[in-house]
Amino acid sequence: MVRLGLSEKILQNPRDYVKKETKDKGSYLLIFHLKKKKKINVGSLGTLVFKPGFYIYVGSAMAHLRKRLERHRRLRKHHHWHIDELRAHAYLQAVLAIRSSQRLECEIADALAKIAEWNIPGFGSSDCACKSHLFAMLPDPLKTPSFQKLLLYFRMDKGLRNSLQ
């Protein structure tokens, strides 16, 4: 047997990893487009002024992710969360699931804070220490390399790194 001088590591069976990480749970990003400035009553946050632009909301559903995303797509529903108020006024451009057995919502929010142009303080973050879970930018994030890189990291790279540890 030839040794190459590399440290050896036993890898987890990929089927086990895939089975664990493809369950119906994880985080998600909702991307909204608001063409005009809009005043929106956001429950406990009061009436807020939303500038035109693209808004990126990060949430999580550690059970029934698919049902949560279906709920966010609907316009007719009981308004329960801050995001329901924005959903009623802005065009929902994209729904992006990030399936994971780990709760990544706050880590994703932290990463979005670094690339966004502004945020809405307190929005969607009443149950954590984050400043916000709603971020915004003028260009379409789906066409922005920094957002594409962030999405790829949380959808692919982060999970693979964790499985190799």
N, C-alpha and C positions, 0 to 999 in steps of 0.2 A: 504494500500500500504506500502511495506517495503522499507525503504531508506537504501542504503548501504554506504552512506557518500561520494559517488563519484560525482564529478561535472557532471552535465548533459549538453549535447551538442546536438543540432539538426544537424543531418547529411544530407548532400546534397543527393538528390535522385541519386543513382548510375547510373541510365540510362542517366540522364542529364550529369553526369561527363564523362561517357563512350562516349556519343555522341560527346561531346566537344573535348575530347582527342584522338579520333580515326580519326579525319579529316586528309586529305592528306597533312599534314605539320609537320615540326619538324626538328630534327637534324639527322645526320647519321655519321657512322664510316665506313671507307674503310680500309681494311687491305690488305697490299701488302707484297709479299715476294720477296726479291732481293737476289739471290744466290751468285752473284759476285759483287765486287766493280765496280761501273759504274760512268762515267762522263756524266752528263745530263745538257743540256742547258735549263734553267728554266726561259725563258723570261727575265723580268726585274731584276731577281736575278742573271742572268749570268749563267755561267757553274759551277755546283756544283758537288762535289764528294760524292756519296752515298755509304756508307759502306754496306757490306752484312748484312742482318737482316730482321726483320719484321717492316714495317712502318705502322703507324696508322694515318690516316687523319680524321680530324673532320670538317664537313661542316654542312650547314643548307639549308633548302628550306621551307620557310614559306608559300609556295603555291606549289602545284604539286610535292610533295616529290617523289612519285612513278616515275614520268617522269625523275626527276633529277637522281635517282638511275639507271634507265634504261640507261640514257646517260653515266653515269660513267662506266657501264658494257661494253659499246661498245668501240672497238679499233679504228674504222674508224669514225672520226669526226673532225670538226674544233677545233683546240686547242685554248681555251679561258682562262682557269684558269691554275695556277701552277700545279695543280694535273693532268691535262691532259698530261703534259710532263712525269711525273713519271708513269702514267698509260701506256704509250707507251713502257716502258722499263721493268716494273716489273709485276710479276704475281699477279693478283687480287684474293686473297684468300677468302675474305668475304665482304659482304655488309650488314651492320647492321643498320636498321632504329630505331630511337628513336622518336616515334610520340609524339608530345606535342603542346599545344597551346602557350607555352612559348618559347622564343628564348633562347636555352640552349647552343648554340655552344661554347661561350667563357667560360662558367662554366665547360663544359666538357673538353675543352682544358686545363684549369687550373688543373683539376683533373688528366688528362693524364700526365701533366708535372711532377706530383709528383711520378708517378710510372714508367715513361719511363727512359731509360738509356741515351738517347740523343735526341735532336731535330734539326730541320733545321730552323735556325732563319729567320724570315720574310716570311716563306712559308705559303701561304694561309691566311695570316693575314693582308693584306694591307688595309682592310676596318675596322679594329678594333685596340684596344690597346694591343692585345695579342702579345707575343714574337714569337709565332709560332702556326700553326694548324697541323703541321706534326711532329709526335713523333716516336721514334724507340726503339727497344729492340732486343736482340739476341734470346731469346726464343719465341716460338709461343704464342702471347697474348691470343689466345683462350684457351690455356692450362695453363694459368697463373692465380692463385687465385686472385691476386690484380686486374687484368683486369676484370675477371668474376664478382668480387664484384662491381667494377665501373659500368659495364654494367647493372647489376641488379639494382643498385641504381637509375640510370637515367631512366631505362625502367619501373621500378615498384615503388620503395620506394619513390622517390621524388614526383611523381605524386600523390600518395596516401596521403603523408603528406600535400601537398598543398590543396588537396580536403577537408581535415579535418579541415583546418584553417578557 
